[in-house]
Amino acid sequence: MAMFFGHLRYALHTLRRSPGYTSMCLAVLALGIGANAAIFSVLDAVVLQALPYPDVGRLVFVWQRIPSMPAPFEKRMQVSYRNF
């Protein structure tokens, strides 16, 4: 435990000797933490929250399949309004 406090004291002494480096480190940390919080807030609101519909388990996607279409499209496509 004494070794930890010795290292901590040395780190604080080094940071006190170079205030420019210290302020740059704090700015980078603040920017990283702020960006992480903002991205997680958007991700939480868009992806992780439940959909605002009653009985969400009954929602479905409607696709159509056209075997004569080329490779990426033959599996599933959005249904046109006329086909729906």
Buried (B, 14 or more C-beta within 10 A) or exposed (E): EEEEEEEEEEEEEEBEEEEEEBEEEEEEEEEEEEEEEEEEEEEEEEEEEEEEEEEEEEEEEEEEEEEEEEEEEEEEBEEEEEEE
